Amino acid sequence: MPDTENEFAPEGMTHLDALSYFREEGLNIGWNLGNSLDAHRNGVSGETVWGNPRIAREIFEGVKNAGYKIARIPVTWMGHIGEAPDYHIDPELLKRVAEVIGYAREAGLKAIINLHHDGATESGGKDLGWLSINKARQGEEGMREVTAKFERVWVQIAKYFKNYGDYLIFESMNEIHDGNWGWGSEQDQKPQYEIVNQWNQVFVNAVRGTGGNNAGRFLVIPGYSTVPRHTAADYFRLPEDSAAGVNKFIVTVHYYDPYEFSIIATRQSWGSDADKLKADQDFTAIAGRFIARGQVPVIIGESGAVWQKGYEAARLEYVDYVYRKAHELGLVPLYWDNGAFVSNGENFGLFNRNTGEPYSEETGTVIRAMINAVE
């Protein structure tokens, strides 16, 4: 079966390098449409299976009106991919992703799409997705199988969107790791760092090879598990690129440190000298390697802190300091909004997904603090 293509005339593209584009367009902050197109159950992605409503254009209008410039739209493709060797993607999913990208564009936002939970691995090493670094590191056969599927999936996505303008950005993958979230020993994980480097190169070659606007599209490149210390290290390498003479890469890291405060809510305070020093050191290292020395923009593709009842002031202080420090060093933070407000888990939600308005007075205050921090 031939690959699906979106047939319309190619839209305009900039000739600027990525860092100049970010500065000219004023791309200083972004937001994630989490737990929607990336949600999945029993190995099949589904837009509403994690409790969020079907995506409406109003959410993007609200996000833009609040002051955000970029919408990262995580996408999980598993369960909608056919058998080898073609790995044909269900055209209905491509069509829906295109519709959601259209909402973002109409609102005036840049859009990033990726392969998200296709590469999910739980703590302890249980793979939830097919993009498995555990399988790839076991031997040549596993590496070939996973890489071939990864390449074919990206070729199809790239072909479908090849005529889209430079407001659409591709990101290769999300938080690829072996189950240890990047905290294993460097010696044990060294082969995995190289696999991530190789997959990023496969991604770039696959996208560039489809031609059209993809020959010069901006591409987001993550390091191992998107951990700042791994991404700032010498063993992370940017891929080779055929784009004409200018850098079209954007580096990404994620920042939820300390996770006891930001994610699992076993700690209710933030703001000590040690807390601030950790952010300073992580951001300085990544900015120094890529922005100062390489003229490559860096996004913090996911960041934020969960709501903890009674400790709202600590979250506000966290967001203000982390986003202000990131902006000061030239990094572009994107908040992780998963639409959750009252669950027993990760309450990162900010906006009402149906109306695009802040969910509450408290989330409105957090939103304003973020925007103020980068202005």
TACORHU-V539151 format. One record per backbone hydrogen bond with DSSP energy under -0.5 kcal/mol. NH is the residue of the N-H (numbers start at 1). CO is the residue of the C=O. If there is no record, write none. Layout:
nh=NH co=CO
nh=NH co=CO
//
This chain:
nh=6 co=159
nh=6 co=160
nh=7 co=5
nh=8 co=6
nh=11 co=163
nh=18 co=247
nh=19 co=295
nh=21 co=17
nh=22 co=18
nh=23 co=19
nh=24 co=20
nh=25 co=21
nh=26 co=22
nh=26 co=23
nh=27 co=22
nh=28 co=26
nh=30 co=333
nh=31 co=70
nh=32 co=335
nh=33 co=72
nh=34 co=32
nh=34 co=337
nh=36 co=33
nh=39 co=36
nh=41 co=44
nh=44 co=41
nh=45 co=78
nh=46 co=39
nh=49 co=46
nh=51 co=48
nh=59 co=56
nh=60 co=56
nh=61 co=57
nh=62 co=58
nh=63 co=59
nh=64 co=60
nh=65 co=61
nh=66 co=62
nh=67 co=63
nh=67 co=64
nh=68 co=63
nh=69 co=29
nh=70 co=29
nh=71 co=110
nh=72 co=31
nh=72 co=70
nh=73 co=71
nh=73 co=112
nh=74 co=72
nh=76 co=37
nh=77 co=75
nh=80 co=77
nh=82 co=88
nh=87 co=83
nh=90 co=80
nh=93 co=90
nh=94 co=90
nh=95 co=91
nh=96 co=92
nh=97 co=93
nh=98 co=94
nh=99 co=95
nh=100 co=96
nh=101 co=97
nh=102 co=98
nh=103 co=99
nh=104 co=100
nh=105 co=101
nh=106 co=102
nh=107 co=103
nh=108 co=104
nh=108 co=105
nh=109 co=104
nh=110 co=69
nh=111 co=167
nh=112 co=71
nh=113 co=169
nh=114 co=73
nh=115 co=171
nh=116 co=75
nh=116 co=114
nh=119 co=116
nh=120 co=117
nh=122 co=126
nh=124 co=179
nh=125 co=122
nh=127 co=125
nh=128 co=120
nh=129 co=120
nh=131 co=118
nh=132 co=130
nh=133 co=131
nh=136 co=132
nh=137 co=133
nh=138 co=135
nh=139 co=136
nh=143 co=139
nh=144 co=140
nh=145 co=141
nh=146 co=142
nh=147 co=143
nh=148 co=144
nh=149 co=145
nh=150 co=146
nh=151 co=147
nh=152 co=148
nh=153 co=149
nh=154 co=150
nh=155 co=151
nh=156 co=152
nh=157 co=153
nh=158 co=154
nh=159 co=155
nh=160 co=156
nh=161 co=157
nh=162 co=159
nh=164 co=161
nh=166 co=12
nh=168 co=165
nh=169 co=111
nh=169 co=167
nh=170 co=218
nh=171 co=113
nh=172 co=220
nh=183 co=180
nh=189 co=185
nh=190 co=186
nh=192 co=189
nh=193 co=189
nh=194 co=190
nh=195 co=191
nh=196 co=192
nh=197 co=193
nh=198 co=194
nh=199 co=195
nh=200 co=196
nh=201 co=197
nh=202 co=198
nh=203 co=199
nh=204 co=200
nh=205 co=201
nh=206 co=202
nh=207 co=203
nh=208 co=204
nh=209 co=205
nh=210 co=207
nh=211 co=208
nh=213 co=162
nh=214 co=211
nh=215 co=212
nh=216 co=213
nh=219 co=248
nh=220 co=170
nh=221 co=250
nh=222 co=220
nh=223 co=252
nh=225 co=176
nh=226 co=223
nh=227 co=224
nh=231 co=227
nh=232 co=228
nh=233 co=229
nh=236 co=233
nh=237 co=235
nh=245 co=243
nh=250 co=219
nh=251 co=297
nh=252 co=221
nh=253 co=299
nh=254 co=226
nh=255 co=302
nh=261 co=258
nh=262 co=258
nh=263 co=259
nh=264 co=259
nh=266 co=260
nh=267 co=260
nh=276 co=272
nh=277 co=273
nh=278 co=274
nh=279 co=275
nh=280 co=276
nh=281 co=277
nh=282 co=278
nh=283 co=279
nh=284 co=280
nh=285 co=281
nh=286 co=282
nh=287 co=283
nh=288 co=284
nh=289 co=285
nh=290 co=286
nh=291 co=287
nh=292 co=287
nh=293 co=288
nh=295 co=291
nh=296 co=290
nh=297 co=249
nh=299 co=251
nh=300 co=332
nh=301 co=253
nh=301 co=299
nh=302 co=253
nh=304 co=255
nh=306 co=262
nh=307 co=347
nh=311 co=308
nh=314 co=311
nh=315 co=311
nh=316 co=312
nh=317 co=313
nh=318 co=314
nh=319 co=315
nh=320 co=316
nh=321 co=317
nh=322 co=318
nh=323 co=319
nh=324 co=320
nh=325 co=321
nh=326 co=322
nh=327 co=323
nh=328 co=324
nh=329 co=325
nh=330 co=327
nh=331 co=326
nh=332 co=298
nh=333 co=28
nh=333 co=331
nh=334 co=300
nh=335 co=30
nh=336 co=303
nh=337 co=32
nh=337 co=335
nh=338 co=336
nh=347 co=345
nh=348 co=346
nh=349 co=340
nh=352 co=357
nh=353 co=351
nh=356 co=352
nh=359 co=350
nh=364 co=360
nh=365 co=361
nh=366 co=362
nh=367 co=363
nh=368 co=364
nh=369 co=365
nh=370 co=366
nh=371 co=367
nh=372 co=368
nh=373 co=369
nh=374 co=370
nh=374 co=371
nh=375 co=372
//
